[in-house]
Amino acid sequence: MRIERGSSLSDRYRFDFHTCTIAKGWAQLDTKQDASYYGTWASPTERVILNYAEGDVTRTICETDEEFVQQMREWEGWVNGAGYGPAKVDAGSAEFNAGAAELIAQFSNLGLADLLH
C-alpha cells in the first residue's frame, strides 16, 4: 500500500462531478461528516481510496484486492467508531448512472456488498 498526499484549491465538488464519477469507476463513501470541505471516494478497479478534507487530498493506493478490502473495512470502522456513521458506499443506481451496475458488482465481488446503499 502506498499513500500520496497533496492539496487542491477546489472544493469537494470537483471530485464529485469530474474526477471521481461513477462513469469513471468511483463510488462516493458516504458519512454524516460529508460537506463541501470533506468527502471520500473509492475505486475498486484502481484499488484507490481518495479523501478530500479542507483542501488536503490523500490517496491510499492498494496493491491487492485484499489490501483494498482491508482499507475499506478500516474506513468503515473509523467512520462508525467516530460517530459519523453509518458508513455506506454510494455506487449509484444502474437505472440512472452509466457504470453503476459494474461498480456495484465489483464491490459485491470483493465482499463489500453490506456497505452498499
Buried (B, 14 or more C-beta within 10 A) or exposed (E): EEEEEEEBEEBBEBBBEEBBBBEBBBBBBBBEBBEEEBBBBBBBEBBBBBBBBEEEBBBBBBEEBEBBBEBBBEBBEEBEEEEBBEBBBBBBEBEEBEBBBBBBBBBBEBEBEEBBE
